[in-house]
Amino acid sequence: MTFIWLGVLLVLGGVLQMAYQPIWRGRLSGRRRLRAGQPGDTLEPERPAGGFGFKSNWPGLTLVALGGASLLAGAAI
């Protein structure tokens, strides 16, 4: 049962790590809004999906892989 809980924690930690990277890495808008409705003020990043690469997500992918291996080991025992 210990392997299963360890696997669950590793998978959840890996997913949170991968979600954290693109959300908090870049700025969401070019400048602060002075008044509502200004054209050009959006919350979209300049480079869409800039944080969804293997190079930036390898720690999270590693945690998910280790968690999956731990879940399989717990199921086999």
GISULLIN-V947709 format. One record per backbone hydrogen bond with DSSP energy under -1.0 kcal/mol. CO is the residue of the C=O (numbers start at 1). NH is the residue of the N-H. Records with the same first field share a line. If there is no record, write none. Layout:
CO=NH / NH
//
This chain:
1=5
2=6
3=7
4=8
5=9
6=10
7=11
8=12
9=13
10=14
11=15
12=16
13=17
14=18
15=19
16=20
17=21
19=23
20=24
21=25
35=38
38=41
40=42
47=50
49=52
53=57
57=61
58=62
59=63
60=64
61=65
62=66
63=67
64=68
65=69
66=70
67=71
68=72
69=73
70=74
71=75
72=76
73=77
//
